[in-house]
């Protein structure tokens, strides 16, 4: 194993060399999923050479739509291929770790594993299954330090998230604001993918964009943006922050922002509506900003680089929101003000965008009943099954069946445990204290109202007593 430290940049690059692309040994992981040995050369050429799974952190479907991110992707691929943007996608959780555990390791959707927010170092992820089918190396580049924050490691170096990767680009104690774009893990992973593509080598990659969807801290890059300036003025006027304080510093102070949320929580309905609109404006501003300065340029670099390498027609890129962000909205089930994410799933945090290149892959997956393009709800965990099918891989026998189109489940455990069961245009929402049935639709703006539904559709009745959430989270 070759280890190279970039201490001045706060990054760690680990390249684990596996001769001939073999699977990890018994000491480092499970054997690869076996594929047919009689593959013809023509069959191999029909499969992707490059597969990229790309997470846009904290990006809700509403904010992505208002921020124009789908158009950004489509413009970047113009003249090379088509990008399909799929509505109706529902995240399996409203926090990064839970979402990724359930998407990358589908066994986390069933049984006791439903309550765990991180994987072990044994079962292959969907990245490992796809890489085994393609005899490909794995590149991992996450801008979100959450994936490297766990004390548990698999081989003395890597974490449970990146343990399969031949090229993991990781944060090593740095904050996300201290590393230039050219040296961020997500960007390094893209460059590594293109290096493989130029050499005609198969590669599977995970890329993570951290701040693009409205993740805190917001506004630090543009504190003079009107909505940012008004919220800072509210913080000063309410005594949350000193009058001589620096606006940028306020937005980098999580405790001060939490104090501002308490102020909003105590506002009148009219004032809270103003604050909610301002909060949402800061989220959309962040989508627009990073769409133009990071995510858009990264996507363009990847697609154009694949085209220049002559492999754009043998590449598969899937971009998804891991969860959304709530702009200080109260859900009628419990009346709690939620201004971020990580708690009870709602229309704001569970509805996420998905973009697929090429669009023909999305069409094939829709025909297979794994995704939808008509706005019907579907679970982003189905993307794991779609990727395996795209490369002709074998689904591990312990994976549960994919969720059917028109249905989706999302839940989080912990202090604010909650679950969401969606069927068509209705959803059952649950907290530890009870459940209710409500309409399910894409919010049309920060003042959208969640409307109770009665009677509960028959297919949702089994979830209305809260037993599923209690069992899943061991409440």
N, C-alpha and C positions, 0 to 999 in steps of 0.2 A: 504494500500500500504506500502510495506517495502522498505526503501531506505537505501543503505549502501554505504558510500563514501570511495573510496580508494585514498585519496588525495596524498599520497606519490608517487603513480604511475600515477597520473593524470587520473584516470579512475572513471567512475560512473557506478555502477551496480544497476539497478532498477528492482525489481521483482514485477509485478502487479498481485496480486492473484485474480483469478476469480473462485469462488467456482464451482466445477463440470465442469469446462471448458466452462462455459456459455459465450455467446457473450457479448461485452461491453454494458453497459446501455445506455439509451438515452443521458445521460450527457457526456459519453465518446466516443460514436461512434455508427455506424449503427447496426442494427440487423444482425445476421449471415444469409448467404444464406441458405434457407431451403433445406434439403435433404429428401429423402423418408424415412418414419419412419418404413417401412416394410423390411428393409435390413435384409437378412438372415446372419447367422454367416459365412457361406461359402463365401458369397459375400464380406463381410468385410475383410476376410482373403486374398482375391485376390487383395486387394488394398494395396498400400504402407503403411507401418507403419512410415517410416522416409522419409521426402522429404527435400532435401537441394538444394538451389539455390545459386551458388557460383560465385561471380564476380572477375575476374582477371583484375585489373585496368590498363588501358593504354596499353593493349596487342593487337598488330595487328596480323593478320593472318600470315603475312610474318615473323615477329619476333618470333612468337610461333613456326613456322615451323623450322626456322633456329636455334632456341634455344632448340629444341627437347622436348618441353613440353608435347606434346601428348604421346610420348614414355614414359615419366616419369609417366604419369597417368596410362598408360597401364601396365607398370612394377609393379606399386604399387598394382594393382588389380589382378595380375597374381595368378592363383590358387584359386581365389575367384569368379571372374566373368570377363566379357569382357567390355571394354570401347570403345565406338564408337566416333571417331573424325570426325566431319562433316564439310566439306569445303563449301565455298560459302556464309557463314553467313555475313549479313550486319547489322551493328549497326544502330539504328534509330537516332543517334546523335553522335557528336564527343566530348562531354563533359559528365562528370559523372552524373550531376544532370538531364540534359535533357534525357539522355539514360534511367536512372532508372525511371523517371517519366513516360515515354512512355511504358516501359516494365512492370513495376509493376502496373501501372494504365493505361490500354489501351485507356481510353477516352482522354488521352493527345495526341492522334494521330489525333484527329479530332476537327473541330470547333475552338472556341476561345482558348481552352486549349492547342492548338498546340504551343502557344507562351510562355507558362509558364514552368519554369524549376523545379518547386517543387509542390507537391500535397497539397491538403487541409487535414483537419483532419476529414473528413466525409466519403468519399467513401471507401469501402474496397479494399485493394490491392489484387493482385493475391495470395499473402501469406495468406491474410484473407479468401479468397474464398476457397483455398485449405484446410486451417485449419478447416474451418466450415464443409467441407465435411467429414473430418477425425475425427472431434471432438478432434482436436489436440491443443496443446499449440504452441506458436510462440516464437522462439529465434532469436534475431538479434545481429550480431556481425560484426561491420564495422571498419576496420583499417583506413578507409579514414575519416579524420575529417570534410570533406565537409558536411557530413550528420548531423553533430551536430553544424554547424557554424551558423545556422539560428536563429535569435532572436525570431521568432514565435514558440510558444510551444502549444501543444494541451490540456494538462491537468495540466499545471503549471510545468511540468518536461520534458517530452519527446518531440521530434521534430516531424514534419509531416511525416518523414520517418519511425520512429520506434514506432509510437504511438499505433500500434496494438499489439506490442510484450509483452508477459508475462515476458520474460527475455531479456531486451535490455542491451547489453554491449557496453558502449559508451565512447568516449574520453571526458575528462573534462579539456580542456585547455592545454593538453600536446602536444608536437610535436611528430611526428611519430618516431623520432629517440631516444626518451628518455625512451621508454617502452620496457622491455625485452619481448622476444617472448612468454614466458609462461604466461604473463599477458596481452597480446594484445587482443583486443575484438574479432578478428576472431578466435583466438585459444581458448578463453574462450567459444565462441559459440559452437565450435566443441566438447569441453569437455561436455558442457551442453547437446548437442544432444546425446552423448554416454551415459550419465547418464539416460536420458529418455529411450534409447534403452535397456539398461540393466534391466530397470524396466518394459519393455514391453509396454511403453506408447507411443502413437502417438505424433510426433513432426514435425513441419515445421520450417525450419531455413533459414536465409539469412547470408552468410559469404562473407566478402570482403577482398581481398588481395590487398594492396595499391600499393606497388612499383614494383611488379613483371614484369610488361610489359615495363618498361623503363621510368616511371614517374620521373620527376625531383623531388629532386636532384639525379643525377646520379653520379657514380664514387666515392662518398664520402667513400664507404666501401673498395674501391680498387683503389686509385688514381694512383698507379704505373702501372696499366694495360696499355699496350702500347698506345692504342687509347686515353685513358684518359690523359696520360702524354703528348702526342703530342698536344692535344687540350689545355691543360694548358700552354704548351710552347707557343702556338699561342697567348693565352691571355696575357702572359707576354710580348712577342715580340711586340704586337700591343699596349701595354700600358694600356690594360684593367685591369691588375692586377699587383701589385708591384713585382719586381724580387725576393724580399726576402719574399714574401707571401707564405703561406702554401697551398699546392695543395688541401688538404681536405677541408680547409675553403673556397676556391674558389668555389668548387662544392656545398657548402651549402649556397652560396650567390646568390640568384636569380637575383638580380640586375646586378651583375657581369656577369652572364651567358647571360642575355639579351644584355649586351654590346658586348659580344663575338659574338652573333648572328648578331649584326649590322656590325661587322667586316667581317663576312662571307658574308653578304649581299653585301658588296662592293668589294668582291674578283673577280678576273678574272674567266672565266668559268673553266679553268684548275685547279686553286687553290680551287675554290668552290667544284669541284668534289672530290678533296682530302679531304676537310673538311666534305663533305657529307658522304663519306665512313667512316671517323672516327666517326662521329656522330652515324651512323648506327651500327658500331662496339660496341659503348658504350651501345646502346639499347640491342643488342643481348647478350652482356656480362651480363647485368642486368637480362635478362630473365634466362640465365643459372645459375647465382649466386643465385637468389631467388628460382628458380626451384629446386635447390639442397639443399638450406638451409632453405626454408620456405614452399613454395607451395607444393613441392613434399612430404616432411615429413608430412605436415598437411593432405594431401590427403591420404597418406599411413596410418596415425593414424586413420582417419575417417573410411576408408574401412576395415582395419583390426579390428578396434574396433566394427564395425557393424557385422563383421563375428564372432568375439568372443562372441558377445551378441546373436548370432543365428538369426539375422534379416537381413543379407546381401541380402537374396533373397526377402525381403520385403522393400527394400530401393531404393530410386531414388535420384541420384545426378546429377545435371546439372551445368557444369562449362562453363562460357562464358566470352569473353572479352567485357568490356563495351564500349571501343573505342580503337583506336590505337595511334601511335605516328609518326609524320612525321620527317624524318631525314634531314631537311633543303632542301626541294624540292620545285621547282617553278612549279605551275600549269600553263599550256598554256593559260587558260582563262583570267587570270589577271597578270601573271608574278610575283606575290607576293611570297616572300620567307617565307615558313612556316617550323618551326623547332620543333614544339611541337604538340598541339592539341587544340580543342575548337573552331576552325574556320571552314571554308568551308570544307565539307566532301570530302575526296579523297580516292584513292585506299589504301593509307597508314592508314588513320584514320577510315574509315568506314568498311573495311574488317577485321573481327575478328574471332578468333577460338571458337569452341563450342565442348565440350566433354560431353558424356552422359553415365552414368552407371545406369543400365545395358544396353548393346548395343541393347537388344531386345526392350527396350522402344523407342529408336531412330528409329528402324525399323517400329514399330507400328505408330509412328508419321509421318514417311515418307509415309506410306500407306494411312494415313489420309490427306495428302497434306499439312502438317505443316512444315516439314523440308525436306532437300535434302541431299543426300550423293554423288551425281555425279558432284558436283562443280557448279550446277546451283545456281544463286543468290536466297537468301531467307532472310526474315527479322527476326532478333532475337526477335522481339516483338511477333512472333508466339509462342515463348516458353511459354508465359502466357497461351495461349489456350491449348498447349500441357500438361502443368501441371494440369490444371483443368480437362481435359479429362482423364488423368491418374488416378485420384482419384474419378472419377464418379461424379464430382461436376457440379453445374449448372452455366453456364456462365451468368454474369449479363446482363440484357437486354440492357443496354446503351453502352456496349462494341461494337465497330465497328467490321466488319468482319476481319478475319486475312488477311494479304497480300498473294496473290497467289504465288506459287513457280515460280521462274523465274523473279519475280519483287521485288523491294525493294525501300524504301524511307528513306532518312536520311537528317536531317536539324538542323541548330542551328540559334538562333536569337542573337541579340546584335550588338556589334561594327563591327564584321566581319561576318555578317550573310551570310549564304550560304545554298544551298540545292542540293541534289543529287537524281536523279530518274533513277534507274537501270532497264533495261529490257534485259535479255540475255547477250550478249557480248557488249552492248552499254549502255551509260549513258549520261543523260543531267546534266550538272553542272551549277549552277547559283550562282551569287552574286547579291548584290543590283544594280550593274551596267550592268548586262547582263548575257546571258546564251550561252552555246556551247555544242555540242555533241561530245563525245569522246569514245574511246574504253574502255572496262571494263574487266580487268584481274588482277590476283594476280601479284604484282610486282615481278620480278625475282632477284631483287637486288637494291641497292640505285641509280643506274644509269638508272633504267627503265624509259622509256619515255611514257608520256600520249599522245596518237595519236588521232588527230581529226578524226571524222567519218562523211562521207557525202554520201548519204543523211541521214537525221535523220529517224530512223525507225518510221513508222506511229503511233505506240502505245505511242511514246515519244513526238510526236508533241504538244500535249496539254500543255506540261511543258516548252516549249522553249521560251515563252514570259515573263517568270519571274513572272507572276501574282500570281501563287500559293505561292511562297516565300513571296511576298509582303503582301498577305492576311494573311498567317500564322504568320508572324512576325510583322504585322502592320507597315510595312516600309513606 
